[in-house]
Amino acid sequence: MNWQICRWLLLALASIPFSAAAQNFPARPVRIVIPYPPAGGVDSLVRSLSATVSASMGQQLIIDTRPGGSSIIGTEVVAKSAPDGYTLLVSDSAFLINPALFKKMPFDTLKDFTGVSMLAYAPVILVIHPSVPAKSLKELLALAKAKPGALVYASGGNGTSTHIAGELMKYVAKVDITHVPYKGSAPAMTDLVGGPRVRETSRVRSAPRRPVRSADY
């Protein structure tokens, strides 16, 4: 476990300037809302740290997964909770990207939240099902150009890093690949491992299966 990440999270909890500090904060369990399904990247990160952080705080961390709505559902829960430091949000880049994608949201990203700390960095990896006839990024893009709109790529949801990376790839390579947003990376991974559905459309997923080499592109 990366102690540097643990230290950041501990500092984040310890630096919250709420009135609860006068009561030897935290005086009761702290809820951490994750706007994605269990087993995804954000959920796995928080769960890997929860035991250490709980022991250091002397209080339990209650992990509350609220997936859906491009992470807006879970984020709204935190926005409308009491500002007492006992309900925290751990999200990803979608938190900052969503305001540019949605005209109306049930909260104000800048006014209703206070940033505390960066917890981790993670790469975006393009992987495909073995049935897709491509062994490199060059071959995959050639296939996409030969069959416009036939390929499908999945992301953890609209506004997530996997979505933005997929759209950037499409823009730079000038290819037509359909985006399918999931409620998190875990459901996308499950669909990928299950293989292509019974139809001609090839499935390209943003979840571990077979990495695509990019050195020759």
N, C-alpha and C positions, 0 to 999 in steps of 0.2 A: 504493500500500500504506500502511496506517495504521501509522506508526512507533510510536505510543503502544502499540498492541497488540504490536508486535515487542518493545518495551522490557519490557512486562509478562512476556512469555514468557521473555525473557532473564533477567529478575530471578527468575522462578520456577525456572529451571534453576540459576541461580547461588546461590540461597538454600537449596537442599536440604542439610540438616545431616547428611550421611552420612560415614562413615569414608573414603569414596572421595575426599573433599576433600583429604586428605593426599597423594593421588597426583595432584594437579593435575587434579581433576575438571573435565571428563570426559576420561578417558584412553583411551576407546574409544567407538564409536558408541552413541548413545542411542536406545532404541526407544520410540516413542509409539504406544500402542494406542488405536484408535478403534473403539468398539463399534457402528459402523454401516457400511453398504456404501460403496464409493467413489462419489464425485460428489455426496454429500449435503452438507448445510451444514457439519457439523463437519469432515468430510474436506476439503472445499474450503478452509476456513479454515486448517487446519493446513498443507496443501500450499502455500498462498499465502505462508506465513511460513517454510517449512522452509529455503529456500535462504539467506535472510538470517540466520536463526538458526544454521544450520550454519556459515556463514562466520565469524560472530562467535565461535562456540564452538571452531572448529577441528576439529570432529568431525561426522560424518554423522548425520542424523536418519533413522532407519528407521521408516517409517510402516507399521503393521501393523493392517489392518482386520479386525475380528472381529465381524461382525454377528450378530444373532439374539437371541432370548430377552429382548426388550425392553431390550436393551443389557447384560443380565446376563452373557452369555457372555464378551464382551470385558472387562467389569469384573472378572470372576472371574480372568481371566488375570493382571491386574495385582495383584490381591489376593494371589495365590499365588506371585508372583514374588519374587525376592530383594530385600530392602529396601536396595538399594545405590544407588538413584538412576538406574539405567540402564534402568528400565522405568517409563514415565509413562502416565497416563490423561488423555485429553481427551474429556470427555463433555458432556452438556447437562442440562437440568432433570430428566430421567429418573433420574439418579443419586440425587437427593434424594427423588423421588416414589415410586420403586419400593418402598422399605420399607413404605409405606402400602398398596401394592397386593398385595404377595406376603407370605404368612405365613412362608414359609421361603425364605431365600436362602443361597447358598454362601459368604457373607462377611458381615461386620458393617460397614455403611457408616461408622459413627462410629469404630470401633476399628481397622479395617484400612487406613484411608486418612488422609492429611493434606492438607487443602486448601492450595493454593499461591497461585492467583490467578484472578481473573475475566478471561477473554480477550476476550469480545465480548458484545454484546447484539444480538438479532435480533427483528424483529416477526413476528407470525403473520398471514398473509394468507389469506383465504378466496377461492378461485378455483373456477370450474366449467367444464365442457366446453361449447363453444358450442351443442351440441345440447339442453342443458337449457333449457326455456322460462322463463327468469327473467333479468332484466337489472338487478336490484337485490336487496339483502338482503331488503327488504320482500316482493318478488315471490317470492323463494326460500322464505322462511318461510311465505308463504301457500300455496305449492305443497306444502310439507311438511305443513302442517295439513290440506290437502285430501286428501293421500295418506299417511296415517300408515304408517311402516315401509317406504315405497316408495323413499325416497331413501337413498343410501349415501354416507358420507364416509370418506375415507382419512386416515390419519395416519402419522407415521414410526415408530409402534409404541406399545404400551401404556406410559403414563407420560410420554410426550413432551409437549412444550408444545403441539403440534398436537392431540394427543388431549385434553388438559385443556381447551384452548380450545373444541374441538368439543363436549365434554360441557357446558361452561359455557353455550355458545350454546343447546344443547338445553334446559337447565334454565331459563334465563331466558325463552326464547321459548315454552316448554312445547310442544315438537315432538318427534316420534318419528322420528329418523334413525339408521340402523344404522351402527355404527362398524366399519371394517375396518382393523386394524393391519397395517402393512407392516414389513419389516426395516430401514426407513430411508426418508428422503424421496425418494431417487433412484428406487427401484422404483415408488413411488407416482406420481412425475412421469411415468415411462415409461408406466404404465397410463393416466394421464390423457390424455396426448398421443395414445395409440392410440384413444381414444374409447370410448363405451359398448359393452359387450358385447352380443351378439345376444339381448336379452331386454327386457322392458318396464321393468325397473328403471332409473331414471335414476341416473347416477353423479356424485357430487360429490366432488372431489378436493382435498386440501390441497397442491397443486403448481401452478406457474405455467401458466395457460392463458388465462383471462379473469377479471380481478378483479371482485368483486361490490361495487357501490356501496352504501354504508350511510348516506349523508347523509339519505336520505328515510325512514329507518326510525325 
